[in-house]
Amino acid sequence: MFKVGEYSEDAAKPIASYLKDAGFKVDVKGLVVAKMDITASLQGKLSEMKERDEFSPKYERFLAAIKAAVEKASTQDEFRDLFMSELDPNWREIRDKFRLHADSSEDMDEKTSEEVGRSMAEFIFALGFAEDVLNLNKIPLAMPIGSMLDDPVISIPIRRNDFDPDDPVQRERIDVDMEKVYEITIDEASAPFYHDIDDEFRDEYHLEFMKIMSLAKVIQYLVEQPSKGKMDIEEFADKCVVDLGNWNVLSIDASLVAEEIARSLEKKGILKMKGNTIKWKA
C-alpha cells in the first residue's frame, strides 16, 4: 500500500472521498501517534544567571515589564496585553500587520516584512519567558508581589546540543503529546487512476496529487515497456527510476520500493514473481 499521508479526522474524510470517487482502493486507518519535543535551558536565580554568558540585558527588560503588569492583571489575557504594552506600545499594530500579511496576498516590502517577523518572534519569546517566571516563582496575578521579583528564578533557553547534564543549573525538558491521526493509503496498482481525480482535489491537495501522480508515472513506465520478458529484481528496480520533462524535470526514484511495486502488479495479474525473478505476462 502507498501512504498518501496522515491527517486529522476532519481533514482525512474529504481526501478519502475524492480518491474513492476516482476509483482508488483506499484504506483509512486510525492511529495513535506520539510527538516528542526536547528542550534545554539554564534555570536559577537571576543573580546566578547574570554570571552566565547566555544572560542578556533583554531579560532584565522582560522582568521590568512583568513587574509593571502582574499586579494590574486579573486574567492571563490581561497580563499578556499589559506585559506586551510595556515592552512595545505598538505591539498590536505589529501583530495586525503580521496577521494581514499571513492571511492575504497583500505585498509587504522585504525590509518591513523582516522587521515585523523579527518583532513577532521577540514578542513570542518574551511572553514565554514571562509565563515561565510566573510559574517558576508561583507569582499570582492581581496581588501584591512584594519582593518576589527582586531575585526570581528565571529560565534561559539554550541549544539542545549544548546541554551538559553535569551543569547544576541546566535543565532538560521532554514533552510528549499524543494524538489520533488517520493514515490514508491506496493500492499501488490503482495509482494510474490519478487521471480521474477531481480538479478541486488537484488544486486543494497539490502535494498529495503530485505524490500519487509520481507513483502512477513509474507504474505506467514499467507496464508500457515494449519488450519485457524476464528480468531479475535488480533490473526491475533500475526501471523504477524515471525522469520526465526536458526543461521542467520530474525525477522519480522508486528503486528502493521496487519489490513492493512488483508485488502489487503481481496481484493485478500483470507479472509473476518467483524468487528473484520477474516474468511479465503477455
C-alpha positions in Angstrom: 0.0 0.0 0.0 1.1 3.5 -0.8 0.9 6.1 2.0 -0.8 9.3 0.9 -0.4 11.0 4.4 -1.6 11.4 8.0 -4.4 13.7 8.8 -6.9 14.7 11.5 -10.3 13.0 11.2 -11.9 16.1 9.6 -9.1 16.5 7.0 -9.0 12.8 6.2 -12.6 12.5 5.2 -12.7 14.7 2.0 -9.3 13.3 0.8 -10.5 9.7 1.1 -13.8 10.7 -0.6 -12.1 12.3 -3.6 -9.8 9.3 -4.1 -12.7 6.7 -3.8 -14.7 8.7 -6.3 -11.8 8.5 -8.7 -11.7 4.7 -8.4 -8.9 4.2 -6.0 -8.8 1.4 -3.5 -8.5 3.5 -0.3 -7.7 2.4 3.2 -8.2 4.8 6.2 -6.7 3.6 9.5 -6.8 5.5 12.8 -3.5 5.6 14.7 -2.3 7.0 18.0 1.0 8.9 17.4 3.3 10.5 19.9 5.2 13.7 19.1 8.2 14.4 21.2 9.9 17.8 21.8 13.1 18.0 23.8 14.3 21.4 25.0 17.2 22.5 27.3 17.6 25.6 29.5 19.5 27.3 32.3 17.4 27.7 35.4 18.3 29.5 38.5 18.2 32.8 40.4 18.6 36.0 38.5 21.7 36.8 40.4 23.2 33.5 39.3 22.2 33.8 35.7 23.8 37.2 35.4 27.1 35.4 35.7 26.4 33.2 32.7 27.4 34.0 29.1 23.9 33.2 28.0 22.4 36.1 30.0 21.4 39.2 28.1 20.1 42.6 29.2 16.9 41.8 27.4 15.9 39.5 30.3 16.0 42.5 32.7 13.8 44.4 30.3 11.4 41.5 30.3 11.4 41.4 34.1 10.7 45.1 34.4 7.7 44.6 32.1 6.5 41.7 34.3 6.7 43.8 37.4 4.7 46.6 35.8 1.9 44.3 34.6 1.5 41.5 37.1 -0.3 43.3 39.9 -2.7 45.1 37.5 -3.8 42.0 35.6 -6.6 39.7 36.9 -6.5 37.3 33.9 -3.8 35.7 31.7 -5.1 37.7 28.7 -4.9 41.0 30.7 -1.4 40.1 31.8 -0.4 39.4 28.2 -1.8 42.7 26.9 -0.2 44.8 29.8 3.1 43.0 29.5 3.3 43.4 25.8 2.3 47.1 26.0 5.2 47.6 28.5 7.6 46.1 26.0 6.3 47.9 23.0 3.3 50.2 23.0 2.9 49.5 19.2 2.7 45.7 19.6 -0.9 45.4 18.5 -0.2 47.3 15.3 2.8 45.0 14.5 0.7 41.9 15.3 -2.1 43.1 13.0 0.4 43.7 10.2 1.8 40.2 10.7 -1.7 38.7 10.6 -2.7 40.7 7.5 0.4 39.6 5.7 -0.1 35.9 6.6 -3.8 35.8 5.8 -3.7 37.6 2.4 -1.7 38.1 -0.7 -1.0 41.8 0.2 2.6 42.6 -0.6 4.9 43.9 2.1 8.4 45.2 1.2 11.2 43.0 2.3 12.6 45.3 5.0 9.2 45.8 6.6 8.5 42.0 6.4 11.8 41.2 8.1 11.1 43.9 10.9 7.6 42.6 11.5 8.8 39.0 11.6 11.7 39.8 13.9 9.4 41.8 16.3 6.8 39.0 16.4 9.5 36.4 17.2 10.7 38.5 20.1 7.2 39.0 21.4 6.6 35.3 21.4 9.9 34.6 23.1 9.3 37.4 25.7 5.8 36.1 26.6 7.2 32.6 27.0 9.9 33.9 29.3 7.3 35.8 31.4 5.0 32.8 31.7 7.9 30.7 32.9 8.8 33.4 35.5 5.3 33.5 36.9 5.1 29.7 37.1 8.6 29.0 38.5 8.1 31.6 41.2 4.4 30.9 41.9 3.5 34.5 41.4 -0.2 35.3 41.4 -2.0 37.8 39.3 -3.7 40.9 40.7 -2.0 40.5 44.1 0.8 42.5 45.8 4.1 40.7 44.9 6.4 42.5 47.4 10.0 41.3 46.8 9.1 38.2 44.8 10.7 39.6 41.6 13.8 41.1 43.3 15.8 37.9 42.6 13.4 35.5 40.9 14.2 32.1 39.4 14.4 32.5 35.6 14.8 30.1 32.7 17.0 30.9 29.7 16.7 28.5 26.7 19.9 27.0 25.3 20.6 24.8 22.3 19.8 21.2 23.0 23.3 20.2 21.7 24.8 22.4 24.4 23.1 20.6 27.2 25.5 19.4 29.9 24.0 17.0 32.5 26.9 17.8 34.9 26.0 21.5 35.0 23.7 22.0 38.1 21.7 24.9 36.6 21.0 23.2 33.3 17.6 21.5 32.8 16.2 19.3 30.1 12.5 19.0 29.3 10.8 16.3 27.3 7.3 17.0 26.1 5.4 14.1 24.7 2.0 14.9 23.1 -0.2 12.0 21.9 -3.0 12.4 19.4 -5.0 10.4 17.0 -4.4 10.7 13.3 -5.8 9.0 10.3 -3.5 7.3 7.8 -4.7 7.2 4.2 -3.2 4.6 1.9 -4.0 3.5 -1.6 -3.2 0.3 -3.5 -0.1 1.0 -5.6 -1.6 -0.5 -8.8 -4.5 1.8 -8.6 -2.3 4.9 -8.9 -2.9 5.4 -12.7 -6.5 6.4 -11.7 -4.9 9.8 -10.9 -6.3 11.0 -14.3 -9.8 10.6 -12.8 -9.2 12.7 -9.7 -11.4 15.8 -9.5 -9.8 19.1 -10.4 -10.7 20.5 -7.0 -8.5 17.8 -5.4 -5.6 18.7 -7.6 -5.9 22.4 -6.6 -6.6 21.9 -2.9 -4.3 18.9 -2.2 -1.5 19.6 -4.7 1.2 17.7 -2.7 -0.9 14.6 -2.4 -1.8 14.7 -6.1 1.9 15.0 -7.0 2.8 12.0 -4.9 0.1 9.8 -6.4 0.9 11.0 -9.9 4.6 10.2 -9.4 3.8 6.6 -8.4 1.5 6.4 -11.4 4.2 7.5 -13.8 6.6 4.8 -12.6 3.9 2.1 -13.0 2.9 3.4 -16.4 6.6 3.4 -17.5 7.0 -0.2 -16.3 3.8 -1.5 -17.9 4.4 0.3 -21.2 7.9 -1.2 -21.8 7.8 -2.6 -25.4 9.8 -5.8 -24.6 9.8 -7.0 -21.0 10.2 -10.8 -20.8 12.1 -12.0 -17.8 14.3 -9.9 -15.5 15.7 -10.0 -12.0 14.6 -7.7 -9.3 17.7 -5.5 -9.6 16.9 -4.8 -13.3 13.3 -4.1 -12.3 14.5 -1.7 -9.7 16.6 0.2 -12.2 13.5 0.6 -14.3 11.7 2.2 -11.3 13.8 5.4 -11.8 12.0 7.7 -14.1 12.9 11.2 -15.4 10.2 13.2 -17.2 10.4 16.5 -19.0 13.2 18.5 -20.6 13.0 22.0 -19.1 10.9 21.3 -16.0 12.1 17.9 -14.9 10.2 15.5 -12.6 12.7 12.9 -11.3 11.2 9.9 -9.6 13.3 7.2 -7.8 11.2 4.3 -6.6 14.0 1.8 -6.8 14.1 1.2 -3.1 10.4 0.1 -3.2 10.7 -1.9 -6.4 9.7 -5.2 -4.7 6.5 -3.7 -3.2 5.6 -2.3 -6.6 6.2 -5.7 -8.2 4.1 -7.5 -5.7 1.2 -5.0 -6.2 1.4 -5.6 -10.0 1.5 -9.3 -9.4 -1.8 -9.1 -7.5 -3.3 -7.5 -10.6 -2.0 -10.3 -12.8 0.4 -8.1 -14.7 3.6 -10.1 -13.8 4.7 -13.1 -11.9 7.4 -13.1 -9.2 9.4 -16.3 -8.4 12.3 -15.8 -6.1 14.5 -13.0 -7.5 13.0 -13.3 -11.0 10.1 -11.3 -12.5 8.2 -12.6 -15.5 5.9 -10.2 -17.3 2.6 -11.8 -18.5 1.6 -11.3 -22.1 
